[in-house]
């Protein structure tokens, strides 16, 4: 995610409202997520805790490890899924 924050700071002006970066945390509790986000100062990325007992997004999208990236185009089509090091997602 640190790379995502840097990407937003660098490219946010170019992207405007066309790009959203969303973090889905699979940490075991909400406080771990909150503390980590605050410590890293990841303010430009939307964060959600998916291990809350209700969300199934991690299972639906086949998250096996961290980090796991889904790149979705403006039509809602997944155009990339996997580890961000395997693709220049910027």
Buried (B, 14 or more C-beta within 10 A) or exposed (E): BEEBBEBBEEEEEEBEEEEEBEBBBBBEEEEEBBEBBEEEEBEBBEBEBBBEEEBEEBEEBEBEEEEBBBEEEEEEEEEBBBEBEEEEBE
